Structures are given as C-alpha cells and as structure tokens.
Amino acid sequence: EDGNEVKRLALQRGDRFRLTPEFNGDAALKAVRWTSSKPAVAYVDGNNDVNALSTGTARITATALDGSKKKATVIVTVTEAD
C-alpha cells in the first residue's frame, strides 16, 4: 500500500461507477491492472467502470504497471436496488 486510506464505494446492484486512477507526474507508464477480490460481486471493465453485479462486498485493487508496485484499493459494497 502507498499509505493512502482505503476508499469506500456504495453501489446498488446493476450500477456502474467510473474509477479514475491518479498518477504521480513522473510516472513513466500511466496504466493500471484492476483486480477484484470477488468478481461475481463487482469487477472493473476495460473502461475503468466498476460493474455491481450482486449484493456483497468486494475489494477492488489498482496496481500500477510502471514497475513501482504501487497499489490503491477501494472497498465496494453492493446492495439490492431500491
């Protein structure tokens, strides 16, 4: 972890939310790999959108691809749509 507090995101099933990774100005490669601890609950597609598929909690992690091994995490909680 890079010392940032873990961010939290609440979505309803079926929602999408665009994640925007932030990079240091000196980052050689401004790209990340997204992973989800529970892809059946929430996953990130090729457009950096979190897709909320089913109720539960998933940890979404962005890992920098510039070799720095820097990571950022968001905890996504998905609830049933109203």
C-alpha positions as CSV (number, residue, x, y, z in Angstrom):
1,E,0.0,0.0,0.0
2,D,1.1,3.5,-0.7
3,G,-0.2,4.9,2.6
4,N,-3.5,6.2,1.3
5,E,-6.5,5.4,3.3
6,V,-8.7,2.8,1.7
7,K,-11.6,4.4,-0.1
8,R,-15.2,3.1,0.1
9,L,-17.8,3.0,-2.5
10,A,-21.5,2.0,-2.1
11,L,-23.4,0.9,-5.2
12,Q,-26.7,-0.7,-6.0
13,R,-26.9,-3.9,-8.0
14,G,-26.8,-3.0,-11.7
15,D,-24.9,0.3,-11.1
16,R,-21.7,1.3,-12.8
17,F,-19.2,3.8,-11.5
18,R,-16.1,5.1,-13.3
19,L,-12.8,4.9,-11.4
20,T,-10.1,7.4,-12.4
21,P,-6.6,6.4,-11.3
22,E,-4.3,9.2,-10.2
23,F,-0.7,9.1,-11.2
24,N,2.4,11.0,-10.0
25,G,3.6,13.4,-12.6
26,D,6.8,11.4,-13.0
27,A,5.0,8.1,-13.7
28,A,6.6,6.6,-16.8
29,L,3.6,4.4,-17.6
30,K,0.1,5.7,-16.7
31,A,-1.7,2.4,-16.7
32,V,-3.1,0.1,-14.0
33,R,-4.2,-3.5,-13.7
34,W,-7.6,-3.8,-11.9
35,T,-8.3,-6.9,-9.8
36,S,-11.4,-7.8,-7.7
37,S,-11.4,-10.0,-4.7
38,K,-15.0,-11.1,-5.7
39,P,-15.6,-10.6,-9.4
40,A,-19.1,-12.0,-9.0
41,V,-20.0,-9.1,-6.8
42,A,-18.1,-6.3,-8.6
43,Y,-15.4,-6.1,-11.3
44,V,-13.8,-3.4,-13.3
45,D,-14.2,-3.5,-17.1
46,G,-12.0,-2.2,-19.8
47,N,-13.4,1.3,-19.5
48,N,-12.4,1.6,-15.8
49,D,-16.1,1.2,-14.8
50,V,-16.9,-0.8,-11.6
51,N,-19.9,-3.0,-12.5
52,A,-22.0,-4.0,-9.5
53,L,-23.3,-7.5,-10.2
54,S,-24.6,-8.9,-7.0
55,T,-25.0,-8.0,-3.3
56,G,-21.9,-8.2,-1.1
57,T,-18.5,-6.6,-0.7
58,A,-15.5,-6.7,-3.0
59,R,-12.1,-5.2,-2.7
60,I,-11.0,-3.6,-6.0
61,T,-7.3,-3.0,-6.3
62,A,-5.5,-1.0,-9.0
63,T,-1.8,-1.9,-9.4
64,A,0.5,0.4,-11.3
65,L,2.1,-1.2,-14.4
66,D,5.2,1.1,-14.4
67,G,7.2,-1.3,-12.2
68,S,6.7,0.8,-9.0
69,K,4.3,-1.9,-7.5
70,K,2.1,1.0,-6.1
71,K,-1.4,0.0,-5.3
72,A,-4.7,1.7,-4.4
73,T,-7.7,-0.1,-3.1
74,V,-11.4,0.7,-2.9
75,I,-13.9,-1.4,-0.9
76,V,-17.1,-1.7,-2.9
77,T,-20.3,-2.6,-1.1
78,V,-23.2,-3.6,-3.4
79,T,-26.8,-3.6,-2.1
80,E,-30.1,-4.6,-3.7
81,A,-31.6,-1.9,-6.0
82,D,-34.5,0.0,-4.5
